[in-house]
Amino acid sequence: MARITAAARAEKEEWINSQIFELFLEKGFNSLTFRNISLKTGLSMSSLQPYHTTKTFGNALIGRAFPYFTSKLDFSSIEKFEETWINAIEDAGFRNIVFLLISHISEGHGVTEIASSGLKRLTSMVEEQLGKEGLKSLDAMMGKLVIETALIYSPIKQAN
């Protein structure tokens, strides 16, 4: 079997990572399995293994999640920020990023580097663009997202 060049390997890895990120946005972090990634990419599970282990799938989100998340928000005013946040709740990718952030925070092992970095970047961006009132708004919007998600997007159907 012919060996691929370092450039070809890097290009293929970037493509695989983009597919992993798309799968994450669509179905969440728990969907990142060799089987699901294989189905998404059309590659065999054994073809994926030189690029990732089950513990490195999250690396495909680095450098992608924050820009995706913030692209859904308008930082021009607190009103626009809140309006776009509420609209973004309907976006599965937006919710999946917040779920991942919350799960990293609530695992009980301390806040992970990824969660800490993401929160610091988000709070800095909000404070820089919207000031202290923007931070209050961020707190409220994060709470709203958790509540809305639990009530509306929960996989358990609510009885009327």
N, C-alpha and C positions, 0 to 999 in steps of 0.2 A: 504494500500500500504506500502510495506517495505521501511524503510529509508536506504539510502546507507551510507557507512562509509565515513569518511572524506578523507581517502586515495582514495577510489573509486571515490568520487566526484572530487577530485583534478585531478585524471587521466582522467576522462571524460572531465573536463574543459580544460585540456591541449590538448586533442584530438580535441575538438571543436575549440580551438584557432588555432591549426595547420590547420584545414580546412578553417577557416576564413582567415588565412594568404595565403593559396593556392588560394582562391577565389580572394583575393586582388591582388595577383601577376598576375592572369589570366585576370581579368576584371576591376581592379582599385577600388578605395575607394568607389565610388558611388554605386558599386554593393553590398556593405555590408548592406543588408537588411535582416530582419527576413525571408522573403520569399526565397531569394536566398541562404541564409545559410541553411535553412531547406531543400531546394532541394539538396544542396551540401552534407549535412551530412546524409540525410534520416531521420532526427529527426523532429518531429512536432514543429511548432513555439512555442507552449506552453511549450514544453520540453526544449527549448532554453532559455526561459525567466528567469529561476532561475540563469543562468550563465551570462547573458548579458542584457543590455538595448540598445536601439539604440545609446545611447551616449557612450557606453563602447566598441563597436566593435573595435575601434582603439587600445585598450589595447592589443588585440591579436597580434598586429604588434611589440610591444615593445620586444626588445631582439631578434627579427627575421629579421627585415628589414635591419639593418646596416650590419650584417654578410653576408646576401644574396647579398646586394649591393656591398660590398667590395670584395666578392668572385669572382666577374666578372672582377676585375681589377688586373693588374700586376704592382707592385710598384718598380720593379727592376731598371727601368730607365724611363726617361721622354718619350722616344720613345715608350717603351712597355706600359706605362700608357696610352698614347694617342691612341695607336693602340687598346688596349683592351677596352678603353672607347668607341671608335667608333664602335667596334664590339658589345659591350653591348647595344648600342642604339636599336639594333634589338630585344633585349629581353624585352618582355612586362613587366615583373616584375621590371626590372631595370628602365624602363620609368615610371612605375606607382609609384615607390618610389620617383623619382625626381618630378613627378607631385604633389604628396602629399606634399613634402617638399616646393615646390613653392607655392602651394595653402595656406599652413600654413603661409608662409611669406607674401603673398599678400592679405590676408583676410582683412587687414585694422585695425585689433585689436592688432597690434604689433606681433612680432614673438613669436610663441608659444614655450613652454619649449621643446617640442619634436623636433621642427625644429631647435631651437637654439642648443640643445644638439647634434643633428645629424651633423649639419654643423661644430660645434666646433671639434667633433671627426674626421670628414673627413679632415678638414683643418689641424688639428694637425698630422694626419697620413701622409698626403701628405707632409707637411713640414718636418716632421721627416725623411721620407724615401727619399724625392726628393729635399728638400731645397726650397729656395725662388723661383727658376725657376719652381719648381713643382707647387707652388701656382699660378704662372702665367698660367701654363698649365691647372690647374683646372678651373680657370676663363674662359679660352678659351673653354674648353671641356663642361662646363656647358652651355655656350652660344650656342655652336654647338648643344647640345642636345635640347635646347629649339627651335632653328631654324629648325633643321631637323624634330623634332616632329611636329611642326606646318605645315611644308610643306609636309611631307611624310605620317605621321600617323594621320593626322587630319581626323575626321569622315566625313568632307565635302569634296566631290570629287572636285579636281582642274580641271578647264576647260583648255584645251590645246590651 
